[in-house]
Each structure stands twice: as C-alpha cells, then as structure tokens.
Amino acid sequence: MNTILEPARQLPVYGEFDVVVVGGGPAGLAASVSAARHGAQVLLIERYGFLGGMGTAGGVTNFAGLYGRKNGQMQQVVHGVADDLLARLAAMGGLNAPQDGMQGRIRVQSYDVSSLKCAADQLLVAHGVQILFHAWAAAVVKQGNRIEALVVETKSGRMAVRANQFIDCSGDADVAHFAGVPSETGDANGSGLYPTTMFRVGHVDAPHALAAVGEFNAINTLMAKAQTDKPGQYQFPREGAILRPQKNPTEWRANVTQVANGNGHAMDATDARQLSDGELEGRRQIADYFRFLKHEVPGFANASIVDIAAQIGVRETRRIHGQYRLTGDDILTSRRFDDAIGINAWPMELHAAGRIDWQFPHNWDSPSGRVYNDLPWRMLVPNAVDNLLVAGRCASMTHEGQSAARVSGACFVMGQAAGTAAATLAATQSTADVDVKALQQLLVLDGVYLDNET
C-alpha cells in the first residue's frame, strides 16, 4: 500500500470529562449511566446517530443472556441498568414477552428497534450523560501509561477529548488498540465467529407462518426439504437458521446469513476492504433467502423485506489481553469468581463455517444449582494502560469464552461494572487501585445480581 505523510496539526479540544465511554451498545449504555449515577461527568461517543449497538445498527432485535436457569427454573439474572432500560421499553409498548428456544435451554426477549433507540436516548438524558453522535475513535495521545486524550473524527473535523478515565465499549477494542494494549482476533486458525447481516420481513400471514415454523428448528427442516425437492434452486449460507416473530406477529426477524472473506474464513470487520465486501455479500444472501421464503415457506407468499440492518452484525474482532481471560471452560463449568461483577447466562454459540455449534454447561441436566457463570472484574482491566477499562465483546476472553459472553446480557454486566468503577477513581488513580469488594457492594446496591448464595 502506498503511503502519504499527514502534516502535524493542532486539534481543538471538544471537552474535558471525568469519564469518556466509546460505543453506545449495551456495554456503553450501562457504563455511561452507571458512571453518571455515581457522580461522574460523562461523555458517550457513538459512531451512528442512535444508540443500541448491534441491537439497533446490527438489527439483532432481541436481548440474549438476561435469563439463566437456577434450581431447574429459568429466571432473570441480569439486573441493574438493564432493568431501567427494559422498563422504558415496556412503557413504550416495544418489549415482547420472553421467548424460549433450544428445547427450553435459552430464553431471549425481543423488542422494537425504534423503541430501543428512543428508550436509550431517554435513559442517558435522564442521567445527564452527554452524547457525541456521528463520531468515532481515531487515535489516542498518551503520557507514559495513561491516555491523556482521545482523538475522534466528527463532521466538525478531527478533535480531542480529555478525561480522567476511558472505557472502551467499541466492540472492536479500538481505543485499546490505539493505546497499544495487546489483543488477538478470532480463533487460532485464521478465522473467527462468522458475522451475519440481519433483516426483518413484514406482512407475514402470522397463523400460517407460526404453524409452519413456530418451532425453533422447523425452518431448517423446510430448508432441507427445498434443497431435496428442488436441487440447485437454493443455496443456503449455513445450517441453523433462526426465523422468529417480533412483538407484532406479522413481522419476523431473520438470522440466516453468514459472511466469509475470499479465503472462506470469517470476515474480519477490522479490515476496511473485507468489511465493505461483506456488506455487499450479506445483502446478496438476503435477496436469495427471501426468494426461498416467498416461494417455499407457508405464510410468506405476500411478505416483503421491511428492514435490512444498517450494518453487518459483527460477532467477534479484537479481544484484549487483560488481567484474566474468560475461557470456554469457565462457561462449561459454570465457574464462580471471587471478583465477580455479575452473571453470564448464555451458552457457547460458535458460528463456524456453514453452521452454529452450541455448547451448554456440563451441569445443564442437574435439577439443582446454577447453570451459568460469573464474569470476573479482571477481564475488564487491560495490561499496560492505567486509566482504561474495556467492556463488551472486546473484553479479555478466549475465542470460546467470547462466543458466550459477547451477548447483550453479559455486555450490560461488564458495562455497569466498568462505569461504576471508573466513577470512583480520582484523576491520578489507576484501574489497579479499584477496591473490588467495595465495587461489588456498590453493584449490589444498584441492583446487580451477583448470586452469592452457595
């Protein structure tokens, strides 16, 4: 690649804050609100003109990991800021009842995307969080082991933002990457969790559609039948399609595409060329799959595509190396941690080439005990940077651990802990100075469920 020399320039300072959060997904929402609740002056920086992360821009349209099974019963195990957001969504009529899947092994809660955008706005404004939309991290300015300022690109040009503490909820570990925090991307074989371009289908004949694909795996049976009955007419990017109704049963969400790069590996969303090509490929797959829906699936003959997500749904890019890396074994053994900050209740969901591999905790069939794991504080603390925390799918995890703890429930948990901790630190303090026991007490007071029962 050819290069040019960019001239040095002086950057205007947008503002100075106690805490700056980058990324407005579930982790960034919880981090911003929690820091503000504890007295910090907070700025949230978001690249789009709305909040919600993959839940809005990526078209996910449901919260995963809020519910886990304990003593044989499914119950909500993620609380705190998440409860406030859920209540606002419900008040707007934008929250569906929980839905079970995988023979009762998972429970999700879908919502209206537009309602989530408005509810998230209301939540942050109510807590005095300042928001800078249409802006994204471009670089950092460091002094020793501390970030002095974050450089952002905006429609007003390149600017700097100063803060005592920074929280990277970008999903791609952008701030951590610019700050020199070690990280890794994907699995050990040059690939990773494959991304998906989500879309929604409207004007569905709900009774006929529900009768045909009401069961979680029924759509896969219809896909297999179409390929057998009409060989060569349909090529599906993966097994394990997910087609489910929204709050309005005439509108359905489709999680069916799988986007690879030219080598057949998972598309790398930190590579500009792959990301651009992936957007094209995702929409090509949507058009092809919609043809199958209209011609082969009962209830969809008169349907139409009502929305394609604003961006491809990215599951995995960079994951930092922190003080502890959450592992697949932690998920499968329902592990407890002394420095727990909350619960991950989602199983391992590995989007591999052409399929989804689900792996559930080993104690799933036990009639007693908890079938979920703790999330440790140490996974939010990067090495080598004193005033940075990382929350969300780019926190410190292995590929297998991230396949579970990347979902919205765990992101709410990580964000709330990061925001609460950042607000308690003075200007000269390091994240190493956080008193974890005191943090846990604050989290419990703020409604977080730590499941301290033996």
N, C-alpha and C positions, 0 to 999 in steps of 0.2 A: 504494500500500500504506500503510495506517495504521501509525503507529509509537507506541511507548511508551518512556519513559525508564527505563533499568535503573539502579537505585541502585548507587553505588560500594560495594565490599566488599573486605575483606581476604581473600586466598587463602592457604590452608595450602600450604607447600612440600613436595611429595612427596619430593624428594631432590635432591642435587647430584651431578653426574656429570662425567666428562671428555668423554664423547660421548653425545649423545641421538640416536637414529635413529627416525624416524616412518615406519611402514609395514613390514609383515613379509612382503612379496613377495620374489622373487629378489634384487632390489637391496638391500632392507633386511636380508635374511638375510646376504648376503655382506658388507655394510657392518658389521653388528654383530659378526660372527665375526672379520673382519679387524682391526677396531679392538681387540677384546679380545685377539687373538693378539699384538698389539703393545703390550700393557700398559695399555690404557685401561680405566677403569671405565665400563661401557656400559649404557645403558637402551634397550630397544626398546619402542616404543609401538605397539600394534596394536588396531584398532577391533573386530575379531572375537575369538572365544575360541580361535583357532587361527591358525597361520602359513601362508604359501604364496601369499597374494595372489590374483591371478586364477587361479593354478594350482590353488587349492582353492576359495576362495569363488566364483570365476567359472567353475569347472568345466572349465578348459581341458584338463587331464589329459595334456598332453604338453609336453616341453621342445622348443622350436624354437630354431634358431640355434646349437646346440652343435657342429654339423658343417658344414664347408665343403670346397670342392674345391680341391686344390692339385696341380699336375702331373698332372691327369686323374684323381686319386683322391680320394674322399670320406674325410675324416679329422676326428677331433675337434680343434677349435681353441680351445675354451673350457675352461680348466683352472683349478685353484686351489681355492677354496671349493666350486665346483661339483662337483669330483671327490669331495670328502668327503661331500657330500650324496648323490651318486649311489651311492657305496659303501654308505652306510647304507640307502638304498632297496633296493639289490640284496640286502643281507644279510637284509632283511625279506621278500624274495620279491615286492617290489612294483614292480619295474622291468622293463619289456618290452625286448625286443631292438629296436634301431633299425629304423625303417621308412622306406623311400624313397617319394617321390611326385613328381608333375610330371615324369614321364619321367626320373627319377633326378636332378632338379635340386635337390630338397630332401631332407633326412633329419631325422626327428623321433624322439623317444624317449618313449613313453607310460609312465604309471605309475598305480598305485592311489592315489586321493586320500587315503584314510585312512592309508595307509603314509607318504605325504608329510607329513601332519600330524605323525605320530609321529616321523619321521626329523628333521624340522625342530626339533621340541622337543628331541630328543636332542642335535642339533648345537649349539644355543645353550647349553643347560645345561652341556654338556661344556666349553664355553669360558668359563663364568662370566658369561654375559650375563644381566642382569636383564630381566624381561619384565613389562610392564604391559598386560594384555589388557583388552578392553572399554573402550577409551579412545581419544579422537581429538582432534587439534589443533583449538583453538577460537580462539586469538589468540596474539600474541607481545607481549612487553614489551621495548622497545629502549632502548638508551642510545647515542646517536649512530648509528654504522654497525654496531653489534654487537647481537645478540639477547642480552638479559640473562636472559630466562626464556621458556619456552613454557607457555602456558595450555592445559590439557586438561580435557575433560569426562569424568567417570567415574561409576560407580554410587555412589561416595562423595561425589559433588559435584564442583564446579569446583576445580581445584588448579593449582599452578605447578610447573614442573620447571626447575632451573638446570643449565647445562652450559657448558663451555668452547667446545665445537664442536657444531653441529647438522647433521644430514644428513636432507634431505627426500627420502624414498622413498615418498611418499604416493600417487604416481601422478597426482594432481591438482594437484601443486605447492601444497598447502595452506599449508605453513609459509612458503614463498617468497612466496605471495600475501599472507598476513597481514603479512609483513615489508616489503611494498612493492616486491618485485622485479618489474620489467616482464615481461609474458608475453603470449602470444597463444593463441587457441583455434581449432582447426580449420583449414580452408583459407581461401582468400581470397574465397570465395563464400558465406559464412554457413553452411557445413556442415562436415563433417569425416569421419573414418573411422567408419562406422556400427557400433554395438555389436551384440552377439549374446548371447542367452540360451542357454547350453549345457545339454544334458541327455544322460542315458545311458539306454540301453534294454537290458533284461536278458531272459533266457530265449529267446535267439535260437537258431534252428536253424543252427548255425555252418556246416556243409558247404554247405547250400543258399544261405545268405547270402553266403558267400565266393565261391561260383561265380557269383552274380548281380552282386555289387557289389565284388568283390575288387580290381578296377582302380580307380585313384584317381578317374577321372571317370565310371565306369559308372553311378553313381546319377543323374547328370544326364541320361543317356540314358533311364533309366526314368521320370524326372520328365517329360521331354518327351513320351514315349510316352503317359503317363497323361493329359496335357493334350490330346493329339491324339485319343486313343480315347474319352475321357470329358470332352468340353468342358464347362466350367462347374463341374465337381465339385471341382477342386483349383486353388487359387491359391497360388503359392509366392512368398515374400518376396524371393527372389533366385535368380539362377543361381549355379552354383559351390558346390553343397552338398558338405559333407565328412562322410562316414559311414564310420567306421573301427573295427575291433575293438580291444578292450583286451587286456591280458595274458591274461585269461580270454576265449576267443573267443566265448563265449555272451553277452558284454556288449559293447555297441558305444557309442561316443561320437558324438553328432550335433551338428554345427556347421552349422546350416541357417537360423537365424532372422536377421532384420535389422530393427532397430527405428529408426523415424523419429519425429520430432515432428509436430505438427499442420501444419507448413509443408512436410513432406516432406523436410526436412533431417535430418542425423544427430542423434539425441537428444543433448542436452547434459547430461552427468552432473554438472555443477556447478550445475544448476538443479534445485531440490528438486521442483518440480511435474513437470518433464519426467522426472526420474528415477523418480518414483513412477508416473507414467503408463506409462513404458517397461517397468517390471516387469510390469505387467498385460498389456501388449501382447505381451511376449516369451512369457509363458505361454500366451496365446491362440494364438499361432503354433505353439507346441509341440504343443498339443492337436490342431490342424488337421493338422500334418505327421505326427503319429503315426497319424492315421486313414489317411493315404496309405501309410505303412509297412506297416500291418497288412493292408491290402486289395490292395496293388499290388506289393509287393516280396517275392520269394521268401525264405523263412526267417524272416519276421517275423510270421506269422499268429498265433502264440501268445505273442508278445513282450509285455512290459509296461514302462512307464516306471519305472525304479528310482531315479532321482535327477534333480532339477532344481536347477541351481546356486543357491547361497544368494543370489547377486546377479547382475544382468545383467553380461555381460562387456564392460567398457569398454575401448576401444582408444585413445582419444585425448580429452584435455581440454586443460588448460593445458600449455603448453611455455614454459619460461622463456627470457628473453634473457640468454645468458651471454657469455663472452669469445669463443666461437666457436659458430656454429650448424651442426650436421651437415646436409648437403644431400642431395637426391636425386642430384645429380651425383657426390657423394662415393661413394654406393652404386654407381652405374652404372659408374664408372671404377676401382673397386677401389682407392681412394685410400690412400696411406700418409701418416702424420703423424709429425713429429719428436717430438711429445709423446704418442705412442701409449700407451694403457693396456691394450690388448687388442684383440680382434677382434669385428667384427660379420659374421656369415656368412649372414644372412638377406636375401633379395631385397626389393624394394619390393612390398608387399602392400596395395594400396589398396582398401579396402572402400567402393566407390562405390554410388550408388543402384541397387539391383537386381542388382549383380554384384561380382566381385572382379577387379581389374586387377593382374596380376603383371608386374613388370618386372625382368629379370635383368641382371647386369653385362654390359657390352659384350663382354668377353673370355671369355664363357662357353664358346665353341666352341674356344678355344685349348687345344692339348694340353699346354702348359706354363704355369707361372706360377700365381698365386693368384687365385681368384675370390671375393674378399671384401675388406672394407675395414677399416682401423684405426679405432678410436674415440679421439679426442683428449682429453687431460686438460681442455682449456679448456672443453669442453661441460658440464662439471660445476660450473663456477665462475660464480656469478651476479654481476651487477653490483650495486653499492650496499650489499651486506651482507658484512661482513668475516669472520664466523665461521659461514657457511652453505655447504654443498655440496648439490647436487641430483643425484640418480641415479635411473635408471629411465626410464619413458616420458615423464616430465615434464621431463627434462633439456633442454638447449638444442639444438633441432633445428628444421628446417623441417617443414612438413606431410609432404613427400615423404620426407625423411630419417627422420622418426619412423615412417613406415609400415613401415620395415625394422628399425630399431634399438629398437623398443618390445618385442621378444620376449624371452623369458626368458634366452637365451644372452647377449645384449648387456647385459641388466639385471644378471646376475651379474658381468660385467666391470666395469660402472660402479660397482656397489656395492662391490666389492672394492677398487677404486682409491680411492673416497671414504673408506671406513673406514680403510684403511691410512694415507692422508694425514692424516686427522683425528687419528689416534692419535699422529702425530709432532709435532703442533703444540702449543706451550705455551699457557697460558691467555690470554696477551696477543697471541698471534700471529694473523695474518690468513691466509686461504687463499691470498692473493697471495704469502705467504712460503714456499710449498711448493717445495722443490727437485725439479723434475720428474725430472731424471736420477737422483737418489737414490731417488725414488719408484719409478721403473722398475726399478732394481736390487732393491728390496725385493719388488716384484711378481714378478720372475723367481725370486727365492729362494723365494717362496711358491708357485711352480708355475704362475704365469700365463704363457700363451704370447703372446709379442709378435711372433713371426715377423720377426726381424731379418735373416733371410737375403735376399740380393739375388737 
